Amino acid sequence: MPETPARPGTVTFVAIVLIILGSISLLSALIGVPWTAYIALSPEPPAPPPNQPPDIAAIQRFLAKEVPGFYAVTLTFAGLDLLFGLGELLSGIGLLKLKPRARAAAFFVILGKLLLGIGANTYQGLVVLPVQNSFIAKHVLPAGQQAPFDISALMGGISLVAVGVVVLLQIAVAVILILVLLTSSAKAAFAGVAATPPLDEEQEKQEQIRSPYEGYEE
């Protein structure tokens, strides 16, 4: 009976990363989706008194007014992130059990999550953040007071840099995970072939003194 190959460290690494990323996505969706839905369905409260900060959901309602389809797009991205997060979690568990289909599923969810992340961050950086920054700039200083520089432009530049860094990190993580799954040790583990362990000194000596006629019939 063939031995079950030991799980290599490369596979364990990818599995743990996928489980962590999937858990984060699930947690974010379970918190973000109900909150966004609650704001979308709640009536708008009366305007706050002068010189008082707006309520916590004011920026979400402002975005819904200024960004077409804001709630629909946001909830769509959140729903897809939830599905891919579940896929990452299940793929990670499958990798720990060396399920052959888990490796193929891992490739799919890694690439799918990467494309989703690039799309969501592009939408945030080009569509949502400019409107969001304009709202924040209006409420940074008290009414009637002006800043010595364009706060909205500054925040816009910082936001775009942050979005670019996040996208680059997502690409780097995806590339690393895919390359690790393509290593020979990972392929061998899922092919059911254990990597041949190196011979120790005693085994080498036995191999050297073994008769060349051993195994042949007389």
N, C-alpha and C positions, 0 to 999 in steps of 0.2 A: 504494500500500500504506500503510495507516494506521500512523503512528508509535506505538511502544509508549510509553505515558506514563511519565515519570520518577516514581520512587517518592518521594512527599512525605515530609518529615521527620516528620509526624504518624504515618504508618504505620511508619516506621523506629523511632520511639520505642516504640510499642506492641509491635512485634515483639521488640525487645531486652528489654523488661520481661518479656514472656511467656517468652522463652527463659531468662532468668535465674531467674524463678520456677519454671518447669518443671524446670530443672536442680537447683534446691534441693530440690524435692519428690522427684525421683528419687533424689538422693543420700541424703536423709533416710530414704526408704523402704528403700533398699538396705542401710542401716546398721541402722535401727530394727527392721525386720521379722525379720531373722535373730537379732538380739539378744533380742527378746521371745520368739521361738520357742525359742531355746536355754534361756532361764530357765524357760519353761513346761514343757519336756521334761526338765530336769535335776532330779535328786533334791535335796531340801533338805539342806544340810550341817548338821552338829551345831552347837548354839548356841555362840557365842563365850564365852570366859572372862569373869568379871565385870570391869567397868570397861574392857572392850575394845569398840571400835566394831563394829557389825555388818558383814557382808560387803557388797560393793557391790550385790548383787542382793537384799538383804534387803527393801528397800522395795517392790520389784516383787512379791515373794512375799506381803508383808503386804497389798498392795492386792488381789492375787488372792484372798486369804482373806476380806477384808472387803467388797470391791465385787463384787456378783454379775455374772458374765459379763465380768469385766475383760479377760481375754485375748481373748475373742471380739470384744468391741466395739473394743478397741484395734487388733487386727489388721484388722478390717473398715474402720475409718477409715484405717489405713495403706495398705490395698490400694486404696481409692478415691482416696486422695491420690496414689498411684503412677499410677493411670490418668489422673487429671486433669493430673498433672504431665507425663505423656507427651503428652497432648492440647495442653497449653500449648506444649511444645517444638515439636511438629509444626505447630501453628497459627502460631507465631512464624516458623518457617522458611518456611511458605507465604505469610505476609504479606510477607516480604522479597522473595519471587518474584512478588508481586502476583497470587496465585491467588485468583479470586473466591470459591471455596468456603472459603478460609482465613478470610475476614472473617466469614462466618456461623459457622464453627467457633469462631472466637475469642469471639464473643458467647456461645456455648453454654458453653465451658470457663470463661470468666470468671464467669458467673452460677453455674454448677455448683460451681466451686471456692469461691465466696463462700458458698453455702449449706452446703457441706461444712465450711468453716471455722467458720461460726457454730454448726453442730451439734456439731462436735468440741470447740470451746472452751466451749460451754454444758455439755457433758458433763463436761469437765475441771473447770470452775469449780463446778458444783453437786454433782457426784458424787465425783470423784476427789480433788480438792484438799483437801476437809475431812478425809478419811481420811489422806491423805498428810501433811498438816500435823500431825495428831495423832501420827503415827509420828515425825516429825522432832522435835516438841516433847519427846518422851520421851527422845530421845537427844542433845539439845543439852547438857544438864547431866549431870554425874556422878550415879550412882545415890545416892539419898537426899538430894540437894540440890534445893531448890525455887527457882524464879525469883520475883522480887518482883511479877511481873505474869503474865497469862495469855498465854504464848507462842503457843499454838495459835490463840487469838482474833486476836492481832496478825498472825500469818502468814496467817490466813484473810482478813482485811481487805485485806492487801497483795496476796494472790493474786487476789482478786476484782477489785480495781482494775486489776491487770495484765491479766487476761483481758478486761475491758471495753475497755482501751486497744487491745489486739490486735484485737478485733472491729471497733472503730471504724476502725483503720488498714486492715483488710481491706476494709471497706465503702468507704472513701475511695479506695483503689487501684482497686477494681472500677469505681466511678463515673467516675473520671478516665479509665480505659482505654476505657470504653464511650463517653463523651462525645467522646473524641478520634477514635474510629472512626466517629462520626456526623458529623464535620466534612465540609464540602463537598469539601475537597481529597482526603480519604480516599474518599468516595463516587465522585468523579470518577476517581480512580486505578483503582478496582476496576470501574468501568463502562467502562474503556478510553478515557476522555476526558481528555486532558491539559488542565490549567488553562491558559488563554490568557495568555501572557507579556505584560507591559506593553510598549508600543511605546517605542523610544528616540526621542531628539529628531530624528535623521535620518529615521527612518521616518515620524514625524509630519509632517515637512515634505513628504516625498514624497506622503503621503496628501492633504495640503492642496492641492498644486499639480497633482494628477492631474486630468485633464480629466473633466468629468461625462459626456462622451460616450464615454469609453474603454470598450471592450468591446461597443459596438453596431456593427452592420454599417452601412455607408454605403448 
